[in-house]
Amino acid sequence: MQPSEVSRAVAAAVSTASSLALAVDDAVVLHDSNKLTLRLLPCDVLARVAPVAHQVARFEVELAQRLAESGCPVAALDPRVEPRAYERDGFVVTLWTYHEPVTRGEVPPADYAGALERLHAGMRELDVPAPRFTDRVEQAQRLVADRDRTPALADADRELLGDTLRSLGRVVGGRGGAEQLLHGEPHPGNVLATENGLLFVDLETCCRGPVEFDLAHAPEEVGEHYPGVDRDVLRECRLLVLAMITTWRWDRGDQLPNGRGLGAEWLGRIRAELGRDGPDTRG
């Protein structure tokens, strides 16, 4: 979120929670990206705030409710208030149950895979409209092609990313295998280790596609514990996802700490992968 918007976003969250009879004396920023994530105290609520023009909060709220009701491992909305998206001062605010993180190292791959498998099982039972994963690939392609939004991207790197996104998007999208509703970005940053087990957050990226697309966001060891994985599709999805997240790092509006450094590192990984056994990106 732009620095000029942060204080307004915090005020919108505090005002919304207070109007719902939740006690708020302090707001601690937990994460700042395209939306602001806050811990409101002393009521201990997790507030997520996004500009009205750049959010899908209603979809996320409805999906989270349905998944939680079916026992899926997802974070739930705060039960003390009506579960919906609240608009205030140009922002949309959603209020969630705050979970104190369990202090430990990396999530065991078997646990990660098991939680993701349960999430996928619940998602298969839902009939909700969602974009196909190829829509997100096309968004990355448009970003690569937009020199105004990616001015620091060198021509050779722009060509590499554009060719990789086009080729692998076509390959994975044309395989014709089973597809279902997915989380969209179940990377470690969207997995909470809580006293009640692993919970997935940030459902706004949901899309339809092969489960290997979701697994491509998780550490490599997780895929080894997920049953029925097509290893060829997973390898292709990993490179496709790497090209996508590399593209986001070159957006001039990207606010990820050291994002540009990560983008340069990941470009090197893409080149190494393609040089070893990658697809023909000139097709």
C-alpha positions in Angstrom: 0.0 0.0 0.0 1.3 3.5 -0.8 2.7 5.3 2.2 0.2 8.1 1.9 -2.6 5.6 2.2 -1.4 3.7 5.3 -2.5 6.1 8.0 -5.9 6.4 6.3 -6.2 2.7 6.1 -5.4 2.3 9.8 -7.9 4.9 10.7 -10.6 3.1 8.6 -9.9 -0.2 10.3 -9.9 1.3 13.8 -13.1 3.3 13.1 -14.9 0.2 11.6 -14.0 -2.0 14.6 -14.9 0.7 17.1 -18.3 1.2 15.4 -19.0 -2.5 16.0 -18.4 -2.2 19.7 -14.9 -3.7 19.6 -12.4 -2.1 21.9 -9.4 -0.6 20.0 -6.6 1.4 21.6 -3.8 0.3 19.3 -3.2 -1.0 15.7 -0.1 -3.0 15.0 0.9 -3.3 11.3 1.7 -7.0 10.6 2.0 -6.9 6.8 1.9 -4.2 4.2 1.5 -5.2 0.5 -1.4 -4.6 -1.8 -3.5 -4.5 1.4 -2.7 -3.7 5.0 -2.9 -6.4 7.7 -3.3 -5.1 11.3 -3.7 -6.5 14.7 -6.2 -4.4 16.6 -5.8 -4.3 20.4 -7.1 -5.0 23.0 -10.0 -6.7 21.2 -7.4 -8.8 19.4 -8.9 -8.8 15.9 -7.0 -9.2 12.6 -8.1 -6.5 10.2 -7.4 -6.6 6.5 -7.7 -3.3 4.7 -7.6 -2.6 0.9 -8.6 0.3 -1.4 -12.2 -0.2 -2.6 -11.0 -0.2 -6.2 -8.4 -3.0 -5.7 -10.1 -5.7 -3.7 -12.2 -8.8 -3.9 -13.1 -8.9 -0.2 -16.7 -10.0 -0.6 -15.6 -13.1 -2.6 -13.0 -13.9 0.0 -15.4 -13.5 2.9 -18.0 -15.8 1.3 -15.4 -18.4 0.4 -13.8 -18.4 3.8 -17.2 -18.9 5.5 -18.1 -21.8 3.3 -14.7 -23.5 3.7 -14.6 -23.0 7.4 -18.1 -24.5 7.8 -17.0 -27.6 5.9 -14.0 -28.0 8.3 -11.3 -26.9 5.9 -8.0 -25.5 7.4 -8.7 -21.8 6.7 -8.6 -18.8 9.0 -12.1 -17.8 10.1 -13.8 -14.4 10.4 -14.2 -12.9 13.8 -17.4 -14.4 15.3 -18.2 -11.2 17.3 -19.3 -9.2 14.3 -21.3 -9.8 11.2 -19.1 -11.6 8.7 -19.0 -9.2 5.8 -16.8 -6.6 4.1 -17.2 -3.1 5.6 -16.6 0.0 3.4 -15.3 3.1 5.0 -13.5 6.2 3.7 -12.5 4.6 0.4 -11.3 1.3 1.9 -12.8 -2.2 2.4 -12.2 -3.7 5.9 -12.6 -7.3 6.8 -12.3 -8.6 10.4 -10.8 -12.0 11.2 -9.9 -14.1 14.2 -6.4 -13.4 15.3 -4.2 -16.5 15.9 -1.0 -16.2 17.9 1.7 -17.9 15.8 3.2 -21.0 17.2 6.9 -20.4 17.6 8.8 -23.0 15.7 10.9 -23.6 12.6 9.7 -24.4 9.1 6.4 -26.3 8.8 7.1 -30.1 8.3 6.5 -30.9 4.6 4.1 -33.8 5.4 2.0 -31.5 7.6 2.0 -28.8 4.9 0.9 -31.3 2.2 -1.8 -32.8 4.4 -3.3 -29.4 5.2 -3.2 -28.5 1.5 -4.8 -31.8 0.5 -7.7 -31.2 3.0 -8.1 -27.7 1.6 -8.3 -29.0 -1.9 -10.8 -31.7 -0.9 -13.1 -29.0 0.5 -12.7 -26.8 -2.5 -13.7 -29.6 -4.8 -17.1 -29.6 -3.2 -17.7 -25.9 -3.9 -19.3 -24.5 -7.0 -18.2 -20.9 -7.1 -17.2 -18.7 -10.0 -13.4 -18.2 -10.2 -10.9 -17.3 -12.9 -8.7 -19.9 -14.5 -5.1 -19.8 -13.5 -4.2 -18.8 -17.1 -5.9 -15.4 -16.4 -3.2 -14.7 -13.8 -0.5 -15.8 -16.3 -1.9 -13.4 -18.8 -1.8 -10.6 -16.2 1.9 -11.3 -15.7 2.4 -11.2 -19.5 0.7 -7.8 -19.7 2.9 -6.5 -17.0 6.1 -7.7 -18.8 4.9 -6.0 -22.0 4.2 -2.7 -20.2 7.5 -0.8 -20.2 5.9 2.0 -18.2 5.1 -0.3 -15.3 8.4 -2.3 -15.6 10.9 0.4 -16.7 14.0 -1.3 -15.0 13.5 -4.6 -16.7 16.3 -5.1 -19.3 15.2 -6.1 -22.9 16.8 -9.6 -22.7 15.1 -10.2 -19.3 11.8 -8.9 -20.6 12.0 -11.3 -23.6 13.0 -14.2 -21.3 10.0 -13.7 -19.0 7.5 -13.0 -21.8 8.6 -16.2 -23.7 8.5 -18.3 -20.6 5.1 -17.1 -19.5 3.6 -17.6 -23.0 5.2 -21.0 -23.6 4.5 -22.6 -20.2 1.1 -21.0 -19.8 0.2 -22.7 -23.1 1.8 -26.0 -22.2 0.2 -26.3 -18.7 -3.1 -24.8 -19.8 -3.4 -27.2 -22.7 -2.7 -30.5 -21.0 -6.4 -31.2 -20.4 -6.0 -32.8 -17.0 -8.3 -32.5 -14.0 -8.8 -28.9 -12.7 -10.5 -27.6 -9.6 -10.8 -24.6 -7.3 -7.4 -23.7 -5.9 -6.0 -21.4 -3.2 -3.9 -19.7 -5.9 -0.9 -18.7 -3.7 -0.5 -21.2 -0.8 3.1 -20.2 -0.2 4.6 -20.3 3.3 3.6 -16.6 3.9 -0.1 -17.6 3.6 0.2 -20.6 6.0 -0.3 -20.0 9.7 1.0 -22.5 12.3 -1.4 -22.2 15.1 -2.4 -24.2 18.2 -5.2 -25.6 16.1 -2.9 -26.7 13.3 -2.0 -25.2 10.0 -4.5 -22.6 8.6 -4.4 -21.0 5.1 -5.1 -17.3 4.7 -5.5 -14.8 1.9 -8.1 -16.5 -0.3 -8.5 -13.6 -2.8 -6.1 -15.3 -5.2 -8.4 -18.3 -5.7 -8.5 -19.7 -9.2 -9.2 -22.9 -11.1 -6.5 -25.2 -12.4 -4.5 -28.3 -11.7 -3.5 -29.0 -8.0 0.1 -28.9 -9.2 -0.3 -25.1 -9.7 -0.9 -24.7 -6.0 1.9 -27.1 -5.1 4.3 -25.0 -7.2 4.0 -22.2 -4.6 5.0 -24.5 -1.7 8.5 -25.7 -0.8 9.6 -28.5 -3.1 9.5 -31.1 -0.3 5.8 -30.6 0.1 5.1 -32.0 -3.4 6.8 -35.3 -2.4 4.1 -35.8 0.3 1.1 -34.9 -1.8 -0.6 -38.0 -3.3 -1.2 -38.4 -7.0 1.0 -35.6 -8.2 2.0 -35.4 -11.9 5.7 -34.7 -11.6 6.0 -33.3 -15.2 3.1 -30.9 -14.6 4.5 -29.9 -11.2 7.9 -29.1 -12.8 6.3 -27.0 -15.5 4.1 -25.2 -12.9 7.1 -24.5 -10.7 8.9 -22.7 -13.5 5.7 -20.9 -14.6 5.1 -19.7 -11.1 8.7 -18.6 -10.8 8.3 -16.5 -13.9 5.1 -15.0 -12.6 6.5 -14.0 -9.2 9.7 -12.7 -10.8 7.6 -10.5 -13.0 5.8 -9.0 -10.0 9.2 -8.0 -8.5 9.9 -5.8 -11.5 6.6 -3.8 -11.2 7.7 -0.3 -10.3 4.9 -0.3 -7.6 6.2 -3.5 -5.9 6.7 -3.0 -2.2 8.2 -6.3 -1.2 11.4 -5.7 0.8 14.4 -6.5 -1.4 12.0 -7.3 -4.2 14.3 -6.1 -6.9 17.2 -8.2 -5.6 14.9 -11.3 -5.5 13.8 -10.5 -9.0 17.4 -10.5 -10.3 18.1 -13.8 -8.4 15.1 -15.5 -9.8 15.9 -14.4 -13.4 19.2 -16.3 -12.9 17.3 -19.4 -11.7 14.9 -19.3 -14.7 17.9 -19.1 -17.1 19.6 -22.0 -15.4 16.4 -24.1 -15.5 15.7 -23.4 -19.1 19.4 -24.0 -20.0 19.2 -27.4 -18.3 15.9 -28.9 -19.4 13.4 -26.1 -20.0 10.8 -25.9 -22.7 11.5 -24.2 -26.1 10.4 -20.7 -25.2 10.9 -19.5 -28.8 7.9 -21.5 -30.1 
